[in-house]
Amino acid sequence: MAALGALPEDALVLPAHGLPFRTLRRRVTAVRDEHLTRGGSITEFCREPRSTQEAASRLFRFGRLDRSTRCWRCARRLAHLRHLECAGRLGAKAAAPRCAGWPADAAAAGP
């Protein structure tokens, strides 16, 4: 994020989704602030021991999604939690892998 903030303010950004924009520094600041706020919320929520599923459900809601979108969102949840763990803001204990929104037999069946 710091490297992006060093780019010119009027640089044309071509995002993977959404419309192109030129307000890069404002966007970097907004994303960083949101991550700090949500990370703080998760850290506070996890003062009591929580499962990955419980903690991750605070980040994103699944709703009615197709299987590939559920998988992508699950991976994104886990990446956010891992980031907080690596930053020393969360601890982790090994347990059987499971992701909210997957039927119990779907993980065993594979993609």
Contacts in CASP RR format, 6 or more apart in sequence:
PFRMAT RR
TARGET T0000
AUTHOR 0000-0000-0000
METHOD contacts of the structure
MODEL  1
MAALGALPEDALVLPAHGLPFRTLRRRVTAVRDEHLTRGGSITEFCREPR
STQEAASRLFRFGRLDRSTRCWRCARRLAHLRHLECAGRLGAKAAAPRCA
GWPADAAAAGP
1 28 0 8 1.000
1 31 0 8 1.000
1 32 0 8 1.000
4 24 0 8 1.000
4 28 0 8 1.000
5 24 0 8 1.000
5 25 0 8 1.000
5 28 0 8 1.000
7 24 0 8 1.000
8 24 0 8 1.000
9 22 0 8 1.000
9 23 0 8 1.000
9 24 0 8 1.000
9 25 0 8 1.000
10 22 0 8 1.000
11 22 0 8 1.000
11 24 0 8 1.000
12 20 0 8 1.000
12 21 0 8 1.000
12 22 0 8 1.000
13 20 0 8 1.000
13 21 0 8 1.000
13 22 0 8 1.000
13 24 0 8 1.000
13 27 0 8 1.000
14 20 0 8 1.000
15 21 0 8 1.000
21 27 0 8 1.000
38 59 0 8 1.000
38 80 0 8 1.000
39 80 0 8 1.000
39 84 0 8 1.000
39 89 0 8 1.000
40 89 0 8 1.000
41 58 0 8 1.000
42 55 0 8 1.000
42 58 0 8 1.000
42 59 0 8 1.000
42 80 0 8 1.000
42 81 0 8 1.000
42 84 0 8 1.000
42 90 0 8 1.000
43 84 0 8 1.000
43 89 0 8 1.000
43 90 0 8 1.000
45 55 0 8 1.000
45 58 0 8 1.000
46 55 0 8 1.000
46 90 0 8 1.000
46 91 0 8 1.000
49 93 0 8 1.000
51 95 0 8 1.000
51 98 0 8 1.000
52 77 0 8 1.000
52 78 0 8 1.000
52 81 0 8 1.000
52 95 0 8 1.000
52 98 0 8 1.000
52 99 0 8 1.000
53 98 0 8 1.000
53 99 0 8 1.000
53 100 0 8 1.000
55 81 0 8 1.000
55 90 0 8 1.000
56 74 0 8 1.000
56 77 0 8 1.000
56 78 0 8 1.000
56 80 0 8 1.000
56 81 0 8 1.000
56 99 0 8 1.000
56 100 0 8 1.000
57 100 0 8 1.000
59 76 0 8 1.000
59 77 0 8 1.000
59 80 0 8 1.000
59 81 0 8 1.000
60 73 0 8 1.000
60 76 0 8 1.000
60 77 0 8 1.000
62 70 0 8 1.000
62 73 0 8 1.000
62 100 0 8 1.000
62 101 0 8 1.000
65 73 0 8 1.000
67 106 0 8 1.000
70 99 0 8 1.000
70 101 0 8 1.000
70 102 0 8 1.000
71 111 0 8 1.000
74 99 0 8 1.000
74 100 0 8 1.000
74 101 0 8 1.000
74 102 0 8 1.000
77 99 0 8 1.000
77 100 0 8 1.000
78 99 0 8 1.000
81 90 0 8 1.000
84 90 0 8 1.000
85 91 0 8 1.000
85 92 0 8 1.000
97 107 0 8 1.000
98 104 0 8 1.000
98 107 0 8 1.000
99 107 0 8 1.000
END
